[in-house]
């Protein structure tokens, strides 16, 4: 395996371990103008960088590589929304993890 591929697989496995601790909400509302960002988020939700049990940040290089390889076209505004969504997601996960300790 290429080093990047191995790292991606390890991150994916680690993300699944962290995410499996939480029960998803049954429903949530999404404004139509944000739907493409939500879809993008769901496609790349395993591209986070974890430090132990701490969700540190979005792996920007992996997101960029994925977008290029999948020929995804996106605007600067969509990318900005994606970063905000990941920041909120990491904050929520880290809060839940901190409460469990």
N, C-alpha and C positions, 0 to 999 in steps of 0.2 A: 504494500500500500504506500501511496505517496504520503509524506509527512502530514500534509494538509488534510488529506482524507482521513487518516487515522485520528487526527485531532478533532475533526468534525464528528466522527463516530463517537469518540470519547465524550465530547460535549453533549451529543444527543442522548447518550445513555445517562449521563449525569443529570441533564435537564429532566428526563423522564423520572428519575429517582426523586428529584425535588418536587416536580409538579404532581406526582402521584400522592403527595401528602395532603393535597387540598381537593375539596369537592368543588366542582364548578358551579356557578350560579345557574339556576334553571333558565333564566332569560335575561336579556339586557337589550336596551334600545341603542340603535346606531343611526345617526343622521345619515341620510342617503349620500350626502357629499363626502362622508368619511368611510363609506363602505369599501372602496378600493383599498384604503389603508388598512382596514380591519382584515380584509382578505390577504393582503401582503403580510401583515403581522402573523396571521395563522400559518402561512406557508414557511415563515422563517423563525418561528418562535423558539426553535432549538438552537438559535445562533446567539446565545448569551455567554458571557464569560463569568464563570463562578470562581470564587475564592473560598474554598471550604464550603460552608453552607450559605455564604453571602453572595447574592446576585449582584455582581459588580457593574456590568455594563453590557451594551450591545457590541457584538463583534463586527465592527464596521467593515473590515476587510472581507469577512465571510459574506456579509450582505451584498457588498459590491460585486464580489466574484459570482454569487448566485444570480444577481440581476443581469450581469453580463452573459453568463452561460445560458440563462433561460431567456435571454433577449427581452427582458422586461424593460418597458419604457416607463419612466416615472419622472415627475416634475420635482423641483426643489421643494415645493410646498408639500407634496406627498411624503418625501423623505423626512422633512421636518416633523410632520405628523407622526411618522413611524417612530422617530426618536422620542417624541413625547410619549407615545403609547408604551414604548419599552421602558422609559424612565418611570412611568406610573406603575407599570407591571412589576418592575424590580422593587420599587418602594413598597408595594403591597405585599409581595412575597417576603421581603426582608422583615417587615413589621410582623407578619404572621410567624415567621421563624423566631424572631426575638421573643415573642409572647410565649412560645413553647419551651423556651430555655429556662 
